[in-house]
Amino acid sequence: MTANPTIEAFFDEPTNTISYLVADPATRTAAVIDPVLDFDLASGEVDTGSADSILAMAEEKGWQIAMVLETHAHADHLSAAPYIKAKTGAWIGIGGHIRDVQKIFRPVFAFDDMKTDGSDFDRLFSDGERFTLGALEIEVMHTPGHTPADLTYRIGDAAFVGDTLFMPDYGTARTDFPGGDARQLYRSIRRLLSLPDDTRVFLCHDYKAPGRDQYRWETTVGEERRNSIHVHDGVSEDDFVAMREARDATLAVPKLLLPSIQVNIRAGRFPAAETNGVRFLRIPVQIKGDVAEAVFA
């Protein structure tokens, strides 16, 4: 029996996100990891083309999608998990520390009615937990730092690391979001890099490092250990933290941060429609200095 999964990758260029369709060849049972919902910020329009491509591939191969696995609550794209669940009956899982993320953002958006127990999701995973994908076993690794809730899913010789790592020539995830921590990220990465060198590492994003003209999203533990520009073997925790925090201070806020967080901490669900049939998201506004008197006098 094959011990490793069959993996199909789907790259969404507007958000530089890679989603995965992962199947057990023996039973044809499949999981979707980090699916993207197409969202146009300027118009507020939502579409399902990216998710439909995943569903079409599963149908073509005769795979039954049983679960949707989120590596974390994404801040740069909206999740298509509820759509895939509605189409397939799959359940939605994420790390149990999503409760921490919900507690952080509930007051930011004044979501007084939002539960912070993670119950918007069907399953909450803890570090070291194991569950099955057909005849394959999935091992959960809690790898916080980018956010408190980040997980890595190990399936056979593959590790799906979310935003924790990027390609060796691009580096590592930012840690400046609420609840992020550069020291935690370093320790999570060193834990990942203690896996066998030939472990395949599948990333959630790629942005084409300078000098590279192709997108890439698969590497190995050994390649990261030897060549990662941020965290190769020999980089100390203090040096990494200093580099990461200095770099984070220069980064722009993701374009889809506000809509993504509001939706993704609720397992990809939008608020209920208003009487006009339209669903609304919130934009927190902080008035600074004399502007308050000028605008609101």
FENKA-V719152 format. One record per residue. N is the residue number from 1. RES is the residue in one letter. SS is DSSP state (alpha for helix, beta for strand, coil for the rest). Layout:
BEGIN
N	RES	SS
N	RES	SS
END
This chain:
BEGIN
1	M	coil
2	T	coil
3	A	coil
4	N	coil
5	P	coil
6	T	beta
7	I	beta
8	E	beta
9	A	beta
10	F	beta
11	F	beta
12	D	beta
13	E	coil
14	P	coil
15	T	coil
16	N	coil
17	T	beta
18	I	beta
19	S	beta
20	Y	beta
21	L	beta
22	V	beta
23	A	beta
24	D	coil
25	P	coil
26	A	coil
27	T	coil
28	R	coil
29	T	beta
30	A	beta
31	A	beta
32	V	beta
33	I	beta
34	D	coil
35	P	coil
36	V	beta
37	L	beta
38	D	beta
39	F	beta
40	D	beta
41	L	coil
42	A	coil
43	S	coil
44	G	coil
45	E	beta
46	V	beta
47	D	beta
48	T	coil
49	G	alpha
50	S	alpha
51	A	alpha
52	D	alpha
53	S	alpha
54	I	alpha
55	L	alpha
56	A	alpha
57	M	alpha
58	A	alpha
59	E	alpha
60	E	alpha
61	K	alpha
62	G	coil
63	W	coil
64	Q	beta
65	I	beta
66	A	beta
67	M	beta
68	V	beta
69	L	beta
70	E	coil
71	T	coil
72	H	coil
73	A	coil
74	H	coil
75	A	coil
76	D	coil
77	H	coil
78	L	beta
79	S	beta
80	A	coil
81	A	alpha
82	P	alpha
83	Y	alpha
84	I	alpha
85	K	alpha
86	A	alpha
87	K	alpha
88	T	alpha
89	G	coil
90	A	coil
91	W	beta
92	I	beta
93	G	beta
94	I	beta
95	G	beta
96	G	coil
97	H	coil
98	I	alpha
99	R	alpha
100	D	alpha
101	V	alpha
102	Q	alpha
103	K	alpha
104	I	alpha
105	F	alpha
106	R	alpha
107	P	coil
108	V	coil
109	F	coil
110	A	coil
111	F	coil
112	D	coil
113	D	coil
114	M	coil
115	K	coil
116	T	coil
117	D	coil
118	G	coil
119	S	coil
120	D	coil
121	F	coil
122	D	coil
123	R	beta
124	L	beta
125	F	beta
126	S	coil
127	D	coil
128	G	coil
129	E	coil
130	R	beta
131	F	beta
132	T	beta
133	L	beta
134	G	coil
135	A	coil
136	L	beta
137	E	beta
138	I	beta
139	E	beta
140	V	beta
141	M	beta
142	H	beta
143	T	coil
144	P	coil
145	G	coil
146	H	coil
147	T	coil
148	P	coil
149	A	coil
150	D	coil
151	L	beta
152	T	beta
153	Y	beta
154	R	beta
155	I	beta
156	G	coil
157	D	coil
158	A	beta
159	A	beta
160	F	beta
161	V	coil
162	G	coil
163	D	coil
164	T	coil
165	L	beta
166	F	coil
167	M	coil
168	P	coil
169	D	coil
170	Y	coil
171	G	coil
172	T	beta
173	A	coil
174	R	coil
175	T	coil
176	D	coil
177	F	coil
178	P	coil
179	G	coil
180	G	coil
181	D	coil
182	A	alpha
183	R	alpha
184	Q	alpha
185	L	alpha
186	Y	alpha
187	R	alpha
188	S	alpha
189	I	alpha
190	R	alpha
191	R	alpha
192	L	alpha
193	L	coil
194	S	coil
195	L	coil
196	P	coil
197	D	coil
198	D	coil
199	T	coil
200	R	beta
201	V	beta
202	F	beta
203	L	coil
204	C	coil
205	H	beta
206	D	coil
207	Y	coil
208	K	coil
209	A	coil
210	P	coil
211	G	coil
212	R	coil
213	D	coil
214	Q	coil
215	Y	coil
216	R	coil
217	W	coil
218	E	beta
219	T	beta
220	T	beta
221	V	alpha
222	G	alpha
223	E	alpha
224	E	alpha
225	R	alpha
226	R	alpha
227	N	alpha
228	S	coil
229	I	coil
230	H	coil
231	V	coil
232	H	coil
233	D	coil
234	G	coil
235	V	coil
236	S	coil
237	E	alpha
238	D	alpha
239	D	alpha
240	F	alpha
241	V	alpha
242	A	alpha
243	M	alpha
244	R	alpha
245	E	alpha
246	A	alpha
247	R	alpha
248	D	alpha
249	A	coil
250	T	coil
251	L	coil
252	A	coil
253	V	coil
254	P	coil
255	K	coil
256	L	coil
257	L	alpha
258	L	alpha
259	P	alpha
260	S	alpha
261	I	alpha
262	Q	alpha
263	V	alpha
264	N	alpha
265	I	coil
266	R	coil
267	A	coil
268	G	coil
269	R	coil
270	F	coil
271	P	coil
272	A	coil
273	A	coil
274	E	coil
275	T	coil
276	N	coil
277	G	coil
278	V	coil
279	R	coil
280	F	coil
281	L	coil
282	R	coil
283	I	coil
284	P	coil
285	V	coil
286	Q	coil
287	I	coil
288	K	coil
289	G	coil
290	D	coil
291	V	alpha
292	A	alpha
293	E	alpha
294	A	alpha
295	V	alpha
296	F	alpha
297	A	coil
END
